[in-house]
Amino acid sequence: MFDHEPATPADATPHRHRREDWLTTAELAHEYKLTVGTLRYWRHIGYGPASFALGRKIVYRRTDVEEWIADQEQRTRRGGTTAA
Protein backbone atom coordinates (compact mmCIF):
# COMPACT_ATOMS: atom_id res chain seq x y z
CA MET A 1 0.00 0.00 0.00
CA PHE A 2 2.73 2.50 0.99
CA ASP A 3 5.90 2.61 -1.06
CA HIS A 4 7.60 4.79 1.57
CA GLU A 5 7.48 5.21 5.32
CA PRO A 6 5.07 7.80 6.70
CA ALA A 7 6.61 11.10 7.72
CA THR A 8 7.68 11.44 11.36
CA PRO A 9 5.67 14.06 13.25
CA ALA A 10 7.69 17.16 14.12
CA ASP A 11 7.18 16.65 17.86
CA ALA A 12 8.57 13.08 17.67
CA THR A 13 11.94 14.24 16.36
CA PRO A 14 14.69 13.57 18.93
CA HIS A 15 15.80 16.76 20.64
CA ARG A 16 19.47 17.42 21.08
CA HIS A 17 19.09 19.35 24.30
CA ARG A 18 16.51 17.99 26.72
CA ARG A 19 16.23 19.22 30.29
CA GLU A 20 16.53 15.67 31.64
CA ASP A 21 19.95 15.40 29.99
CA TRP A 22 21.31 18.14 32.29
CA LEU A 23 22.03 18.11 36.01
CA THR A 24 22.40 21.20 38.15
CA THR A 25 25.19 21.25 40.72
CA ALA A 26 22.71 20.39 43.48
CA GLU A 27 21.16 17.54 41.45
CA LEU A 28 24.57 16.10 40.61
CA ALA A 29 25.68 16.33 44.24
CA HIS A 30 22.52 14.58 45.42
CA GLU A 31 22.55 11.86 42.77
CA TYR A 32 26.23 10.94 43.24
CA LYS A 33 26.49 11.58 47.01
CA LEU A 34 28.92 14.49 46.66
CA THR A 35 28.74 17.88 48.28
CA VAL A 36 27.92 21.03 46.35
CA GLY A 37 31.12 22.51 47.79
CA THR A 38 33.20 19.68 46.35
CA LEU A 39 31.70 20.19 42.90
CA ARG A 40 32.25 23.94 43.10
CA TYR A 41 35.87 23.42 44.15
CA TRP A 42 36.48 20.90 41.38
CA ARG A 43 35.04 23.36 38.84
CA HIS A 44 37.26 26.12 40.26
CA ILE A 45 40.45 24.04 39.82
CA GLY A 46 39.42 22.59 36.43
CA TYR A 47 38.79 19.08 37.74
CA GLY A 48 35.67 16.92 37.59
CA PRO A 49 33.12 16.42 34.85
CA ALA A 50 32.68 19.08 32.18
CA SER A 51 30.15 21.77 33.03
CA PHE A 52 28.86 24.97 31.49
CA ALA A 53 26.82 28.01 32.38
CA LEU A 54 23.21 28.08 31.28
CA GLY A 55 22.19 31.59 32.17
CA ARG A 56 23.11 31.91 35.84
CA LYS A 57 23.05 28.15 36.49
CA ILE A 58 25.93 25.74 36.15
CA VAL A 59 24.83 22.50 34.53
CA TYR A 60 26.43 19.18 33.70
CA ARG A 61 25.46 16.95 30.81
CA ARG A 62 24.61 13.50 32.15
CA THR A 63 26.70 11.90 29.39
CA ASP A 64 29.74 14.01 30.38
CA VAL A 65 29.37 12.95 34.01
CA GLU A 66 29.11 9.27 33.07
CA GLU A 67 32.13 9.53 30.75
CA TRP A 68 34.16 11.27 33.46
CA ILE A 69 33.28 8.57 35.99
CA ALA A 70 34.24 5.83 33.51
CA ASP A 71 37.55 7.61 32.85
CA GLN A 72 38.21 7.86 36.60
CA GLU A 73 37.51 4.16 36.97
CA GLN A 74 39.92 3.27 34.14
CA ARG A 75 42.70 5.52 35.43
CA THR A 76 42.48 4.63 39.12
CA ARG A 77 41.27 1.03 39.20
CA ARG A 78 43.34 -1.30 41.36
CA GLY A 79 43.09 -5.01 42.14
CA GLY A 80 40.81 -7.52 40.56
CA THR A 81 43.65 -9.57 39.09
CA THR A 82 44.60 -13.12 39.91
CA ALA A 83 48.34 -12.45 39.71
CA ALA A 84 50.11 -13.29 42.95
N, C-alpha and C positions, 0 to 999 in steps of 0.2 A: 504494500500500500504506500509506504513512504520510501522514497529513494535516498533520503537523507535524514539525519537526526533532527528532532525539533530543536528550535533555538532555546538556549538557556535563558530563563528570566533574569533581568538585570539585578534583582535583589539576591539571586542565588550565586552570583559571581563571588569567588573567594576574595576577601578583603586582605590587603597587605598589612594593614595596621589596625588590629582589633584591640579594644581596651583590655580584654582578658589575656592578651599577649604581654602586657606590661605589668610590672610590680612597682609600687612606690617603695620608698625606703622602709617605711613601717610594715608594709605587707611582706617584703622580703625578709626583714628581721623576724617577724612572727612565723612565717612559713619555715624558715631554716634555723630557727632557735638561735639567732644572733641578736646583738643589741643594735639599736639605731646608732649609738655612738661608735661602735666598731665599724659599721658600714660608712659612716661619715668620715672616720679617720682613714679607712682604706681608700676612699675616694680622694681625700686630701693628699695622700702620699702616692697616688697612682696605682694602687693595688686593688685587687678584687675584681668582680665582674664589671664589664663595660656598662656605663650608665650615660644618661644624657638629660639635659634640661628640657622639660616640656612646659613652657610657660615658667611658672615659679616652682614647679615640682621637679624633683629628680626621679627619674624612672629607669627601670632595668628591663630589658627584654628577657622574657623567660628563657628563650633559646640561648642567649648570651650567658645567663646564670648557669644553665645546665652544662654548656660547653666549658665554662670556667671550672666548675666542679669536676668534670671529667678530666680536664687538664691537671688539676691539682691531684687527683687520684693517681694519674699516670706518673707524675713527677715525684710524688712523695710516698708511693706505695712501698711497703716493706713486708717481708715474710711471705708466707704462702707457698714456699718452695719445699721440696723434699730433700734438697741437698743437705748433707750433714758433715 
